[in-house]
């Protein structure tokens, strides 16, 4: 898949140094993927959900959430944000 918005990942790594290895692995995996659906994606990255059109990847043992728009048809991932689990919980995702 083509991954756009990697500057979000770079910024997150500058703030949270513990993410460097995990995000490098995620990026390598995402670029090599050919996912056709959320269920197929979950076979590769098990802890993933879709909420209000956003795909949410739980990263680093659920300590962080990577929010992205995944377009399976065009094989594109647009990284929107990377936030801590606590920040994610503060937002009103399910309302």
C-alpha positions as CSV (number, residue, x, y, z in Angstrom):
1,X,0.0,0.0,0.0
2,X,1.0,3.6,-0.5
3,X,1.4,5.4,2.8
4,X,0.8,9.1,3.0
5,X,1.2,11.4,6.0
6,X,4.5,9.8,7.3
7,X,5.4,13.3,8.6
8,X,2.9,12.5,11.4
9,X,4.9,9.4,12.3
10,X,8.2,11.4,12.2
11,X,6.7,14.0,14.5
12,X,5.4,11.3,16.9
13,X,8.9,9.7,17.1
14,X,10.5,13.0,18.0
15,X,8.0,13.4,20.9
16,X,7.9,9.7,21.9
17,X,11.3,8.1,21.2
18,X,9.9,4.7,22.3
19,X,7.9,4.6,19.1
20,X,10.7,4.5,16.7
21,X,11.1,0.7,16.3
22,X,7.3,0.0,16.4
23,X,6.5,2.6,13.8
24,X,9.3,1.5,11.5
25,X,7.9,-2.0,11.7
26,X,4.3,-0.8,11.1
27,X,5.5,1.3,8.1
28,X,7.4,-1.6,6.5
29,X,4.4,-3.9,7.0
30,X,1.9,-1.4,5.7
31,X,3.9,-0.6,2.5
32,X,4.2,-4.3,1.7
33,X,0.5,-5.0,2.3
34,X,-2.2,-5.5,-0.2
35,X,-5.2,-5.4,2.2
36,X,-8.6,-5.6,0.6
37,X,-10.7,-5.2,3.8
38,X,-10.5,-4.5,7.5
39,X,-10.8,-8.3,8.2
40,X,-7.8,-8.9,5.9
41,X,-5.9,-6.1,7.6
42,X,-6.6,-7.6,11.0
43,X,-4.9,-10.8,9.9
44,X,-1.7,-8.8,9.8
45,X,-2.2,-6.2,12.5
46,X,-4.6,-7.8,14.8
47,X,-5.4,-4.9,17.1
48,X,-7.2,-2.6,14.6
49,X,-10.6,-1.1,14.6
50,X,-12.7,1.2,12.4
51,X,-14.5,4.0,14.1
52,X,-16.4,6.7,12.1
53,X,-14.5,5.9,8.9
54,X,-11.1,6.0,10.6
55,X,-8.9,3.0,11.0
56,X,-7.3,2.8,14.4
57,X,-4.2,0.8,14.8
58,X,-3.3,0.0,18.4
59,X,0.5,0.3,18.6
60,X,3.2,-0.4,21.2
61,X,1.0,-2.7,23.4
62,X,-2.0,-0.5,23.1
63,X,-0.1,2.5,24.6
64,X,-0.7,4.5,21.4
65,X,-3.3,4.8,18.7
66,X,-2.4,5.5,15.1
67,X,-5.4,7.0,13.3
68,X,-5.6,6.6,9.5
69,X,-7.9,6.6,6.5
70,X,-7.4,3.3,4.6
71,X,-8.7,3.2,1.1
72,X,-8.6,-0.5,0.1
73,X,-9.6,0.2,-3.5
74,X,-6.7,2.6,-4.2
75,X,-4.4,0.8,-1.8
76,X,-3.7,4.0,0.1
77,X,-3.3,4.7,3.8
78,X,-3.4,8.3,4.9
79,X,-1.9,8.7,8.4
80,X,-3.9,11.4,10.2
81,X,-2.7,11.3,13.8
82,X,-0.8,9.3,16.4
83,X,-1.9,9.9,20.0
84,X,-1.6,8.2,23.3
85,X,-4.2,5.8,24.6
86,X,-5.1,8.4,27.3
87,X,-5.6,11.1,24.6
88,X,-7.7,8.8,22.6
89,X,-10.0,8.0,25.5
90,X,-10.6,11.7,26.1
91,X,-12.0,12.3,22.7
92,X,-15.6,11.5,21.9
93,X,-15.1,8.8,19.3
94,X,-18.2,6.8,19.8
95,X,-20.7,9.7,20.1
